[in-house]
Amino acid sequence: MPRIAHIPLLILIGLLFSYHTLLAQAPAKQLAQGMVFDAISKETLPFVSIWANEDPLKGTISNKDGAFELALPDLATKLSFSCVGYETYTLDLSDTSSGQQLNNLKIELYRADINLEVVDIIAGEPPSHRIIRDIWKHKHLNDPANISSYSCEVYNKVVVDLLPKQFNSSATGKGMNRDQFDRLSNLSKTQHAGLMESFVERRFVSPDRLENHVIGNKVSGLKHPLFAVLSTDVQPFGFYEDDIEIMDKVFANPISKGCFNRYDFQLTDTLYQQNKDTVFVIAYQPKASKAFNGLKGTLFVNTNKYALERIVAEPANKGILDMRIEQSCALTNGQWFPEQLRFELIATEYPTKEVGMLVNGSSHIRAVNLNAELSKKDIGLEELHLPESAAEKDTSFWNAHRAWTLSDKERFTYKSLDSLFQESKVELLLDLLKYALMREVPMGPLSIDLERLVGYNGYEGLRLGFGMITNNKFNEHFCLGAYVGYGLNDKDWKYGTDLRVKLKPKYDLEWRVGYTNDLDEPGKVYLLSTIRGLLTRRMDRVRTFETGFKFRSYKFLLTEFSLSRSSRRPLYDYRYLPELNYSDSTQYTFTDLGIKLRYAHNERFHDILGKRLSRGSDHPTFDISYDFGLPIFGSTFKYHRLVGSLSAQFNKASWGKTRLTLESGIVLGDVPYPKLFNGAGSKIGRGILNEQWLFVKDHFQTMYLYEFAHDRFAYLFLRHEFPKPLFQTKLSRPTLELSQSFGWGRLSASSPHLFNSNEEIVLPNFASMDKGFYEAGLTLHDIIRIKILSVSYYGVGIGFYHRYGPYYNHQGGENYALRFSWRLSF
């Protein structure tokens, strides 16, 4: 699934396009427009820096086709053109003898003067390989991630444009009509489809403390933009990691170790510049015989520390979106540091087959401080801060902080869309999106809790409910909530209330107290969030009083302490045999002193309008839960219950994606079934008609829900997906995933549950798993892959799982399970 950082870009593109057929045409405006060429080869030159009146901060850059446009400031007399390896050219606007027309400029740049130098080349080795090896040797000097600390300012601009193609009259009834096509074609000449800007203060402390504070954020047509789109959401801040992530796809870096086995390199040019360092130009692409996620493009390598002065990269195998990134670096106080980042996304068939869409993003980095006096304590928990005040900046703020002046076309885009969207329901749509993201809908000082409205599980069936919580308008320091729910299957009410006091929000320090009268699955093992709850068929009625507090320490460690008293009544045929002087042995009271620990190194968060949202972590995640049963407050059970898990994912472009989950737990002391472990099964019935078809992460697909019970266990789940598809067609691109799962569990011989031979009430399927449970699986993802709005794919796959080993069932069909998978990709 796409990361949260990528979702706003796609949503806003859709929103910005949806109203363009209603816009009126803008009056024609004169711009400095034209093309830039190589003076000798006559080829167009992309990414040429262009500025007016010798002010590089008030300019633009030519696009990939060498085209540019620039709104000239008042009293402009000069236009300057600069590109790596070429002489800077300045056009005198007052000189009419050149015959140049301001709206159709043809600029030719000459290669810089040549100053031949001696280059040592290893015999028998391509010269490009020697240069790549020098990049490796100097990587630690040039990678911005190795700088101990820095701060900088980043101006981001994202422009969305329509790409009208040739009108297809045969598409009548399937696409747009001729009038609509002509209208959009005319609109694309006078304004953009959308425009977004942000001004960000970026701070970094090695090795992984990062903070982006959005000072200003502006989106055409929207008064209160919900998202800030940064270039670093699409590409990394630097190009030295072994694997490069672009829009959620991981690619093998052409300068990583082992690259000579995967990539072909060609030294295409050597730029010897007078009184400047030499720049080597190297083209790269994957070897035809290698199967991996690769890039193709050009490297510009400066002999000063053999740094990557400029990088151009795009996926070697194109997807539904054409993607391209470009990075430029400059020497800052002797240190190479990113100066400009650019990205380009092209959807050739969105919004229609006749009209595509282009997204151009650019970032200008300035005010770089490589000696910033920062420590890890100075960097907050959130990687991105987007306060509401960022959308309130006025014109003077943007005039002072823009890296490039807005063109007339860009100014008209703001004016046109701001006027149009005032009369539309786009703000309402974004409000709905915000509510879904925040999981609540504010209504004055109270908010509706969206998570309480609808639910489902195998016991209650469809569950309807309603919840309210106080928000910051009521009080910023505490919130009070209450809910009620009703199951349509069990026809019973559930309810609860709690109070949370925010002692120190920065460190998640919070005290809570609450009461619930609800349902809970007995013997629950899983700490990780899964869809397992949808399958639940067995429930306890639980009344719980609980108090506790949580806090965050060492940034990535979340700790929770709790004290609770709960009364559990099984809603299934079960009795704890010893009875322990209970007057009603079908109801059990527990008093627990608990602690939970969660450590996710380098977990990334976004602070969106005051709400902290997790983006996950690229490192292993550890979860530990410990409960100490106290024989007080009506409880007679004394026990220790410990559960831990380790979850990790490794994504390499060369060999694919590996996922690993390890879970283990133990109960010391005699306890009734609700406090044991019910296993990790996900199979609910025998026969095809009674089976469920959902894949349940970190569970056994061929194990029945309540087939086993343990007081100690260990599970290991391994999955590996290979990067290369087995084949590829218009509607199919299957990739192979292999999985292997192992389980062990035991119900201790001293447990009272074993003494049941003469009892009238039969314990439900109490079997031990001490011989070991084994399951293998094979999944084909994206067997069917359907385009969604021509900007993403929705893929459906199928998996087959087989149980083998000591618990193999001789009724053959019981040992197999079929599961469907689904995912969204670009």
C-alpha positions in Angstrom: 0.0 0.0 0.0 1.1 3.6 -0.6 2.6 5.4 2.3 0.6 8.2 3.9 3.1 10.7 2.4 2.1 9.7 -1.1 -1.7 9.6 -0.7 -2.2 13.4 -0.5 -0.5 14.0 -3.8 -2.8 11.6 -5.7 -5.9 12.8 -3.9 -5.2 16.5 -4.6 -4.4 15.8 -8.2 -7.9 14.3 -8.6 -9.6 17.1 -6.7 -7.8 19.8 -8.7 -8.7 18.3 -12.0 -12.4 17.6 -11.2 -13.5 21.2 -11.8 -11.5 22.2 -14.8 -14.3 21.9 -17.3 -16.0 24.8 -15.5 -13.2 27.3 -15.7 -13.2 30.3 -18.0 -10.3 31.0 -20.2 -7.7 33.5 -18.9 -6.6 36.5 -21.0 -3.4 35.9 -22.9 -0.2 37.1 -21.0 3.3 37.7 -22.4 6.0 35.5 -20.8 9.7 34.9 -21.5 9.2 31.5 -23.2 11.4 29.3 -25.3 13.8 26.4 -25.7 17.4 25.7 -24.7 19.7 23.8 -27.1 23.2 22.4 -27.3 24.9 24.8 -29.8 26.7 22.0 -31.6 24.5 19.0 -31.5 21.2 21.0 -31.5 19.8 18.7 -28.9 17.5 20.2 -26.3 19.0 20.8 -22.8 16.9 19.8 -19.7 17.3 21.3 -16.2 19.0 24.5 -17.3 18.9 27.2 -14.6 17.4 30.5 -15.9 17.1 33.7 -14.0 16.5 37.4 -14.6 18.7 40.4 -13.6 21.5 38.1 -12.2 19.3 37.0 -9.3 19.4 33.1 -9.2 16.7 33.0 -6.5 14.2 34.6 -8.8 14.2 32.2 -11.8 13.2 28.8 -13.1 14.5 25.6 -14.7 14.0 24.2 -18.2 12.0 21.0 -18.3 13.0 17.6 -19.6 12.4 18.8 -23.2 14.4 22.0 -22.7 11.4 24.2 -22.6 11.0 27.1 -20.1 8.8 30.0 -19.2 9.5 32.8 -16.8 7.5 35.8 -15.7 9.9 38.7 -15.9 10.1 41.1 -12.9 9.7 44.8 -13.4 12.6 46.5 -15.2 14.2 43.2 -16.2 17.1 43.7 -18.6 19.0 40.4 -18.6 18.3 36.7 -18.8 21.0 34.2 -17.7 21.3 30.6 -18.6 23.5 28.1 -16.8 24.0 24.3 -17.0 26.7 21.9 -15.8 29.4 21.5 -18.5 28.3 24.6 -20.4 29.3 28.2 -20.5 26.9 30.6 -18.8 25.0 32.7 -21.4 23.4 36.1 -20.7 20.8 37.5 -23.0 20.5 41.3 -23.2 16.7 41.9 -23.4 17.3 45.5 -24.6 19.3 44.3 -27.7 16.7 44.0 -30.5 19.4 43.2 -33.1 19.4 39.5 -32.3 15.9 39.1 -33.7 14.8 37.0 -30.7 11.1 37.1 -29.8 10.4 37.1 -26.1 7.7 34.5 -26.4 9.7 32.2 -28.6 13.4 32.3 -27.5 15.9 29.9 -29.0 18.9 29.8 -26.7 22.1 27.9 -27.6 24.7 27.0 -25.0 28.3 26.1 -25.8 30.4 23.5 -24.1 32.8 24.9 -21.5 36.5 25.4 -22.5 38.5 22.2 -22.6 41.6 21.8 -20.5 42.9 18.3 -21.1 44.1 16.4 -18.0 45.8 13.1 -17.5 43.4 10.4 -16.4 44.7 7.1 -15.0 42.7 4.1 -16.3 43.2 0.5 -15.0 44.1 -1.8 -17.9 41.3 -4.0 -19.1 38.7 -2.2 -17.0 36.2 0.3 -18.4 37.0 3.9 -17.4 33.5 4.2 -15.9 34.2 1.4 -13.4 37.2 3.2 -12.1 35.1 6.3 -11.5 32.4 4.4 -9.8 35.0 2.9 -7.5 36.2 6.4 -6.6 32.6 7.3 -5.7 32.6 4.4 -3.3 35.9 5.5 -1.7 34.5 9.0 -1.1 30.9 8.1 -0.2 31.4 8.8 3.5 32.5 12.3 2.7 29.7 13.2 0.3 26.6 11.5 1.7 24.5 14.2 3.6 23.3 11.4 5.9 26.9 11.3 7.3 26.9 14.9 8.3 26.8 15.1 12.1 24.1 17.8 12.1 22.7 20.4 9.7 19.8 22.8 9.2 18.5 24.3 6.0 15.5 25.9 4.4 13.6 24.1 1.6 11.1 25.8 -0.8 8.9 23.2 -2.6 6.7 23.8 -5.5 4.5 21.2 -7.2 2.8 22.0 -10.5 0.0 19.9 -12.0 -0.6 20.2 -15.8 -3.0 18.7 -18.3 -1.5 17.0 -21.3 -4.1 17.2 -24.2 -3.3 14.6 -26.9 -5.0 14.1 -30.2 -8.8 13.9 -30.0 -10.1 10.4 -30.9 -13.5 10.7 -32.5 -13.9 6.9 -32.4 -14.0 7.1 -28.6 -17.5 8.6 -28.6 -19.3 7.5 -25.5 -16.2 6.3 -23.8 -14.2 9.4 -23.4 -14.9 13.2 -23.6 -16.6 14.9 -26.5 -14.9 17.3 -28.9 -16.1 20.4 -27.0 -14.8 19.1 -23.7 -11.5 18.2 -25.3 -11.1 21.7 -26.9 -12.0 23.4 -23.7 -9.3 21.5 -21.7 -6.8 22.1 -24.5 -7.4 25.8 -24.3 -7.3 25.8 -20.5 -3.9 24.0 -20.5 -2.5 27.0 -22.4 -3.7 29.6 -19.9 -3.4 28.0 -16.5 -2.2 24.9 -14.6 -4.4 22.2 -13.3 -3.1 22.8 -9.8 -0.3 24.4 -7.9 1.1 23.7 -4.4 3.8 25.4 -2.5 5.5 24.9 0.9 8.3 26.5 2.8 10.0 24.1 5.2 12.7 24.4 7.9 14.6 21.1 7.9 16.9 19.9 10.8 18.9 16.8 11.0 21.2 15.0 13.6 23.1 11.9 12.6 22.3 9.1 12.2 18.5 9.3 11.9 17.0 12.3 13.7 15.1 14.4 11.2 12.5 17.1 11.5 10.7 19.0 8.7 8.7 21.9 10.1 6.3 23.4 7.5 6.2 27.1 8.0 4.0 27.9 5.1 1.7 25.7 3.0 -0.4 26.9 0.0 -2.6 24.8 -2.4 -4.5 26.4 -5.2 -8.3 26.5 -4.5 -8.0 25.3 -0.9 -8.3 27.6 2.2 -7.0 25.0 4.7 -4.8 22.4 2.9 -4.6 19.2 4.8 -1.3 18.0 3.3 2.1 19.4 2.4 3.7 17.7 -0.6 7.5 17.5 -0.3 10.0 16.3 -2.9 11.4 14.0 -0.2 8.0 12.2 -0.2 8.8 11.0 -3.7 12.6 10.5 -3.5 15.4 10.4 -0.9 17.4 13.4 0.3 20.6 12.2 -1.3 21.6 9.3 -3.6 24.1 7.2 -1.7 22.0 4.4 -0.1 22.3 0.9 -1.5 18.6 0.9 -2.3 16.8 4.0 -3.5 13.1 4.3 -2.8 10.9 6.3 -5.3 7.2 6.4 -4.7 7.2 3.3 -2.5 9.2 1.2 -5.0 12.7 0.1 -4.0 15.4 0.2 -6.7 19.0 -1.0 -6.7 21.3 2.1 -6.6 23.7 2.0 -9.7 26.6 3.1 -7.4 26.0 0.4 -4.7 28.5 -2.4 -4.1 27.9 -5.2 -6.6 26.6 -2.8 -9.2 29.0 -4.0 -11.9 27.1 -7.4 -11.9 23.8 -5.7 -12.3 24.4 -2.5 -14.4 26.0 -1.5 -17.6 27.9 1.8 -17.5 29.2 4.0 -20.3 31.4 7.1 -20.0 29.6 9.3 -22.5 31.4 12.6 -21.9 34.2 14.3 -19.9 33.8 18.0 -19.2 37.1 19.7 -18.6 36.4 23.2 -17.5 38.9 26.1 -17.2 39.8 26.7 -13.6 37.1 24.2 -12.5 36.9 20.5 -11.6 36.4 17.9 -14.2 33.0 16.3 -14.5 32.5 12.8 -15.8 29.2 12.0 -17.5 28.2 8.3 -17.1 25.1 6.7 -18.6 23.8 3.6 -16.8 21.1 1.0 -17.3 20.4 -2.6 -16.0 22.1 -5.5 -17.7 19.6 -7.3 -20.0 20.3 -10.6 -18.4 19.6 -9.5 -14.8 16.2 -9.5 -13.0 15.9 -6.9 -10.4 14.2 -3.5 -9.8 16.7 -1.2 -11.6 17.1 2.4 -12.7 18.4 4.1 -15.8 19.8 7.5 -16.3 22.9 9.7 -16.1 25.5 10.4 -13.4 27.5 13.6 -13.3 30.6 12.9 -11.2 32.8 15.8 -10.0 36.5 15.0 -9.5 36.4 17.1 -6.3 35.9 14.3 -3.8 34.3 12.3 -6.6 30.9 13.5 -5.6 27.6 13.1 -7.5 27.1 16.6 -8.7 23.9 15.7 -10.5 21.8 12.6 -10.9 19.1 11.8 -13.4 17.2 8.5 -12.7 14.0 6.8 -13.8 12.7 3.2 -13.5 14.1 0.9 -16.2 10.8 -0.8 -16.4 8.0 1.7 -16.6 4.8 1.3 -14.5 1.4 2.9 -14.7 3.1 6.2 -13.8 6.2 7.4 -15.6 8.6 8.6 -12.9 11.8 10.6 -13.1 13.9 12.2 -10.5 16.8 14.6 -10.7 19.1 15.9 -8.0 21.8 18.6 -8.1 24.4 19.2 -5.4 26.8 22.0 -4.8 29.8 22.7 -2.6 28.9 24.4 0.6 31.9 25.3 2.8 33.8 22.4 1.4 30.9 19.9 1.8 28.8 18.6 -1.1 25.1 19.1 -0.2 21.8 18.9 -2.2 20.9 22.2 -3.9 17.9 21.2 -6.0 15.6 18.2 -6.1 13.1 17.6 -8.9 10.6 14.9 -9.7 8.2 14.2 -12.5 5.2 12.0 -12.6 3.2 11.4 -15.8 -0.1 9.7 -16.0 -0.7 9.3 -19.7 -4.3 8.1 -19.4 -5.5 10.2 -16.4 -8.0 11.8 -16.2 -9.0 10.5 -19.7 -7.3 8.7 -22.6 -7.4 11.9 -24.6 -5.9 14.1 -21.8 -3.1 12.9 -19.5 -1.6 14.7 -16.5 1.9 15.8 -15.6 3.1 16.5 -12.0 6.3 18.5 -11.7 7.8 18.9 -8.3 10.9 21.0 -7.5 12.7 21.9 -4.3 15.3 24.6 -3.7 17.6 24.1 -0.7 19.2 27.2 0.8 20.4 28.8 4.1 22.4 25.6 4.7 24.1 25.5 8.1 26.6 22.6 8.3 27.7 23.6 11.8 24.2 23.7 13.4 24.5 23.3 17.1 21.9 20.6 17.4 21.6 17.5 19.5 19.2 14.5 19.4 17.2 16.2 22.1 16.5 19.2 19.8 14.7 17.0 17.3 11.2 16.1 18.1 9.3 12.9 17.6 7.6 13.9 14.4 9.4 13.9 11.1 6.9 16.3 9.7 5.0 19.1 11.4 2.1 20.7 9.6 0.3 23.2 11.9 -2.9 24.9 11.0 -1.0 28.3 11.0 1.0 27.1 7.9 -2.0 27.7 5.7 -2.5 31.3 6.9 0.6 32.9 5.4 0.0 36.1 3.4 1.4 37.4 0.1 4.4 39.1 1.8 5.5 35.9 3.3 5.5 34.0 0.0 7.2 36.9 -1.9 10.0 36.7 0.7 10.4 32.9 0.7 9.8 31.8 -2.8 12.9 30.5 -4.6 11.4 31.3 -8.0 8.9 34.1 -8.9 5.5 32.9 -10.0 4.8 33.1 -13.7 1.7 34.9 -14.9 0.2 31.4 -15.6 0.9 30.3 -12.0 -0.6 33.5 -10.6 -3.7 33.1 -12.7 -4.0 29.4 -11.5 -4.2 30.6 -7.9 -6.7 33.3 -8.8 -8.9 31.1 -11.0 -9.0 28.0 -8.7 -9.4 30.1 -5.5 -12.4 31.8 -7.0 -13.9 28.6 -8.4 -13.5 26.4 -5.3 -15.2 29.0 -3.1 -18.4 28.0 -4.8 -17.7 24.2 -4.9 -17.8 21.4 -2.3 -14.1 20.6 -2.6 -13.4 21.9 1.0 -16.2 19.6 2.2 -14.6 16.6 0.5 -11.2 17.5 2.1 -13.0 17.8 5.5 -14.3 14.3 5.0 -10.9 13.1 4.2 -9.5 14.8 7.3 -12.1 13.3 9.5 -11.3 9.8 8.2 -7.6 10.4 8.8 -8.2 11.8 12.3 -10.9 9.1 13.0 -13.2 11.8 14.4 -15.7 14.4 13.4 -15.7 17.6 15.5 -19.0 19.2 16.4 -18.1 22.2 18.6 -16.4 21.1 21.8 -17.3 17.4 21.1 -16.2 14.9 18.4 -17.9 11.9 17.0 -15.7 8.8 17.4 -15.8 7.2 13.9 -14.2 4.0 15.1 -17.3 3.3 17.2 -19.9 3.6 14.4 -19.6 0.3 12.7 -17.8 -3.0 13.4 -17.9 -6.7 12.7 -16.9 -10.0 14.2 -18.0 -13.6 14.0 -19.8 -13.5 17.3 -21.7 -10.2 17.2 -22.1 -10.1 13.5 -22.6 -6.5 12.4 -22.0 -4.2 15.4 -23.6 -0.7 15.3 -22.6 1.9 17.9 -22.0 5.6 18.7 -19.2 7.3 20.6 -18.4 10.9 21.7 -15.2 12.4 23.0 -14.3 15.9 24.0 -11.8 17.8 21.9 -9.3 20.7 22.3 -12.1 23.2 22.0 -13.5 21.8 25.3 -10.2 21.4 27.0 -6.6 20.9 25.7 -5.4 19.0 28.8 -7.9 16.2 29.1 -10.6 14.4 27.1 -13.6 12.5 28.3 -15.2 9.9 26.1 -18.1 7.4 26.2 -19.5 4.8 23.8 -22.3 2.4 23.3 -22.6 -0.6 20.9 -25.1 -3.2 19.9 -24.5 -6.5 18.1 -27.1 -7.6 15.6 -26.3 -11.3 16.1 -26.0 -11.6 19.9 -28.7 -8.9 20.4 -26.9 -7.3 23.4 -25.6 -3.9 24.4 -22.1 -2.9 25.3 -20.8 0.4 26.7 -17.9 2.1 28.3 -16.4 5.5 29.3 -12.9 6.8 30.0 -11.0 9.9 31.0 -7.6 10.7 29.6 -5.4 13.5 31.0 -2.6 14.7 28.8 0.3 15.5 31.1 3.0 16.1 28.5 1.8 15.4 24.9 5.3 15.8 23.5 6.4 12.6 25.2 3.0 10.9 25.0 2.7 11.2 28.8 -0.9 10.5 29.6 -2.9 9.2 32.6 -6.2 7.4 32.0 -9.0 5.8 34.0 -12.0 4.0 32.5 -14.8 1.4 32.8 -16.1 -1.0 30.1 -18.8 -3.6 29.9 -18.0 -5.3 26.6 -16.8 -8.4 24.9 -13.3 -9.8 24.5 -11.9 -13.0 22.9 -10.5 -15.5 25.4 -6.9 -16.5 25.2 -5.9 -13.7 22.9 -2.3 -13.9 21.8 -1.6 -11.5 19.0 0.0 -8.1 19.9 0.1 -6.9 16.3 -2.8 -5.4 14.5 -4.5 -7.8 12.1 -7.9 -8.6 10.7 -8.1 -11.6 13.1 -10.8 -9.9 15.1 -13.3 -10.3 12.1 -13.1 -14.1 12.5 -13.7 -14.3 16.2 -16.4 -16.9 17.2 -15.9 -17.2 20.9 -16.3 -14.3 23.4 -16.2 -13.5 27.1 -18.4 -10.9 28.7 -16.0 -8.6 30.4 -16.5 -5.8 32.9 -13.3 -3.9 33.6 -12.2 -1.0 35.8 -8.7 0.1 34.7 -6.3 3.0 35.4 -2.8 3.5 34.1 -0.4 5.9 32.4 1.9 5.8 29.4 4.9 7.7 28.3 7.6 7.7 25.6 11.3 7.5 26.4 14.4 7.3 24.2 12.1 8.6 21.5 11.2 5.2 20.1 10.2 3.3 23.3 6.6 3.5 24.3 5.8 2.3 27.9 2.4 1.7 29.5 1.6 0.8 33.1 -1.8 -0.3 34.2 -3.8 -1.7 37.1 -7.1 -3.4 36.3 -9.8 -5.5 37.9 -11.9 -7.5 35.4 -14.7 -10.0 35.7 -15.0 -12.5 32.8 -18.0 -14.7 32.1 -17.5 -17.1 29.2 -20.3 -17.1 26.6 -19.6 -20.7 25.6 -19.7 -24.1 27.4 -16.8 -24.0 29.8 -16.0 -24.5 33.4 -12.8 -24.1 35.3 -12.6 -27.5 37.2 -10.9 -26.6 40.5 -13.6 -24.0 41.1 -11.4 -22.4 43.9 -14.4 -21.9 46.3 -16.3 -19.9 43.6 -20.0 -19.7 44.2 -20.4 -19.4 40.4 -17.5 -21.1 38.7 -18.5 -19.9 35.3 -17.4 -16.3 36.1 -13.8 -15.4 37.0 -12.3 -12.3 38.5 -8.8 -11.1 37.8 -6.7 -8.3 39.2 -3.7 -7.4 36.9 -0.7 -5.2 37.3 0.5 -4.8 33.7 3.3 -3.3 31.7 3.6 -3.0 27.9 6.7 -2.0 26.0 6.9 -1.2 22.3 10.2 -0.3 20.6 10.3 0.7 16.9 13.7 2.2 16.1 13.4 5.2 13.8 9.6 5.1 13.7 8.5 8.1 11.7 5.5 10.2 12.6 3.6 13.1 11.0 2.0 15.8 13.1 -1.0 16.8 10.9 -3.0 19.6 12.4 -2.2 18.5 15.9 -2.8 14.7 15.3 0.2 12.4 15.5 0.1 9.7 12.8 2.7 6.9 12.4 4.4 6.1 9.1 6.0 3.0 10.5 9.6 2.0 10.8 12.1 0.4 8.5 13.7 -1.4 11.4 12.6 -4.4 13.5 9.7 -3.7 15.9 9.6 -5.2 19.4 6.4 -5.6 21.5 6.3 -7.0 25.1 3.3 -7.4 27.3 3.6 -8.6 31.0 0.7 -9.1 33.4 1.1 -10.0 37.1 -2.0 -11.5 38.6 -2.7 -10.3 42.1 -4.9 -12.2 44.6 -6.7 -9.0 45.7 -9.9 -7.1 45.1 -11.9 -10.3 44.8 -9.4 -12.3 42.7 -7.9 -15.6 43.9 -5.6 -16.1 40.9 -1.8 -15.4 41.2 0.1 -15.8 37.9 2.6 -14.3 35.5 1.7 -13.9 31.8 4.3 -12.7 29.4 4.0 -12.3 25.6 6.6 -10.9 23.2 6.9 -10.4 19.5 9.5 -9.3 16.9 8.4 -8.1 13.5 10.8 -7.1 10.7 10.7 -6.5 7.0 13.7 -6.4 4.6 13.1 -4.9 1.1 16.0 -5.3 -1.4 15.7 -4.4 -5.0 18.0 -7.3 -6.0 16.4 -10.2 -4.2 12.9 -9.0 -3.1 10.9 -8.5 0.1 11.3 -10.7 3.2 8.9 -10.5 6.2 9.6 -12.1 9.6 7.5 -12.3 12.7 8.4 -14.2 15.9 5.9 -14.5 18.8 6.3 -16.3 22.1 4.5 -16.4 25.4 4.3 -18.1 28.8 1.9 -18.3 31.7 3.2 -19.3 35.1 0.5 -20.4 37.5 -2.9 -22.1 37.1 -5.4 -20.0 35.4 -8.7 -20.6 33.6 -9.0 -20.7 29.8 -9.5 -16.9 29.2 -5.9 -16.3 30.4 -4.3 -19.1 28.4 -3.3 -18.8 24.7 -5.8 -20.0 22.1 -3.3 -20.4 19.3 -2.9 -18.5 16.1 -5.4 -20.2 13.8 -7.5 -18.5 11.1 -9.5 -21.5 9.7 -13.1 -21.3 10.8 -15.0 -24.3 9.3 -14.8 -27.5 7.4 -15.7 -27.6 3.8 -15.5 -24.9 1.1 -18.8 -23.3 1.9 -17.9 -22.9 5.6 -14.4 -21.6 5.0 -13.2 -18.0 5.0 -11.1 -16.7 2.2 -9.1 -13.8 3.8 -5.4 -14.1 4.4 -4.6 -13.3 8.0 -1.2 -11.9 8.6 1.0 -13.7 11.2 -1.4 -16.6 11.6 -1.6 -20.2 10.5 -3.9 -20.4 7.5 -4.6 -24.2 8.0 -5.1 -24.1 11.8 -8.6 -23.9 13.2 -9.4 -20.9 15.4 -9.6 -22.8 18.7 -7.9 -26.0 17.7 -5.1 -25.6 20.4 -4.7 -24.1 23.8 -1.3 -23.4 25.5 0.2 -21.9 28.6 3.5 -21.5 26.6 4.2 -21.2 22.9 6.5 -20.0 20.2 5.6 -19.1 16.6 7.7 -18.1 13.6 6.2 -16.8 10.4 8.4 -16.3 7.3 7.4 -14.9 3.9 9.5 -13.9 0.9 8.3 -12.3 -2.3 10.6 -12.4 -5.4 11.0 -9.1 -7.4 10.7 -10.4 -10.9 7.2 -11.2 -12.2 6.6 -14.7 -13.7 5.2 -13.0 -16.8 3.4 -9.8 -17.7 0.3 -9.0 -19.7 -2.2 -6.1 -19.8 -4.3 -7.6 -16.9 -1.8 -9.8 -15.1 1.7 -9.4 -13.5 2.0 -12.3 -11.1 4.9 -12.4 -8.6 5.7 -15.4 -6.5 5.8 -15.4 -2.7 6.9 -18.4 -0.6 6.0 -18.8 3.1 6.9 -21.1 5.9 5.4 -21.1 9.4 6.4 -23.0 12.5 4.5 -23.4 15.8 5.1 -25.0 19.1 2.9 -25.0 22.2 2.3 -26.9 25.4 -0.4 -27.1 28.0 1.5 -28.0 31.2 0.7 -31.4 32.8 -0.1 -29.8 36.1 -2.8 -27.7 34.6 -6.3 -28.4 36.0 -7.7 -28.5 32.5 -6.4 -32.0 32.0 -8.5 -33.5 34.7 -11.8 -33.7 32.8 -12.5 -37.4 32.2 -15.4 -37.6 34.6 -16.8 -34.1 34.2 -20.2 -33.5 32.6 -19.1 -30.3 30.9 -16.6 -31.0 28.1 -13.7 -28.5 27.5 -13.7 -27.1 24.0 -11.0 -28.8 21.9 -8.1 -28.6 24.4 -5.2 -30.0 22.4 -1.5 -29.4 23.0 0.9 -28.6 20.1 4.1 -29.8 21.7 5.0 -32.0 18.6 5.4 -28.9 16.4 3.0 -27.5 13.8 4.3 -26.9 10.3 2.7 -25.0 7.4 4.1 -24.1 3.9 2.5 -21.7 1.5 2.7 -20.4 -2.1 1.1 -17.1 -3.2 0.8 -15.6 -6.6 0.2 -11.8 -6.2 -1.4 -9.7 -8.9 -2.8 -12.5 -10.9 -5.4 -10.0 -11.9 -4.3 -6.4 -12.0 -6.8 -3.7 -12.8 -6.1 0.0 -13.4 -7.7 2.4 -11.0 -8.2 5.9 -12.5 -5.1 5.1 -14.7 -2.8 6.2 -11.8 -2.5 3.0 -9.8 -3.2 -0.8 -9.9 -5.5 -2.9 -7.8 -4.1 -6.4 -7.7 -5.8 -9.6 -6.6 -3.8 -12.8 -5.9 -4.4 -16.2 -4.5 -2.4 -18.3 -2.0 -2.3 -22.1 -1.3 -1.3 -23.3 2.1 -0.5 -26.9 3.3 -0.3 -28.3 6.8 2.3 -31.1 7.2 4.1 -32.9 10.0 2.8 -34.4 13.3 -0.6 -32.7 13.1 -1.3 -33.6 9.5 -4.9 -34.6 9.3 -5.6 -37.9 7.4 -8.8 -36.4 6.0 -6.7 -34.8 3.2 -8.9 -31.7 2.6 -8.4 -30.5 6.2 -4.8 -29.8 5.5 -5.2 -27.2 2.8 -6.4 -23.6 2.8 -7.0 -21.2 -0.1 -6.6 -17.4 0.6 -7.0 -14.3 -1.5 -4.6 -11.4 -1.4 -5.1 -7.8 -2.6 -3.0 -4.7 -2.7 -2.7 -1.2 -4.3 0.5 -0.4 -6.3 1.9 2.1 -8.7 
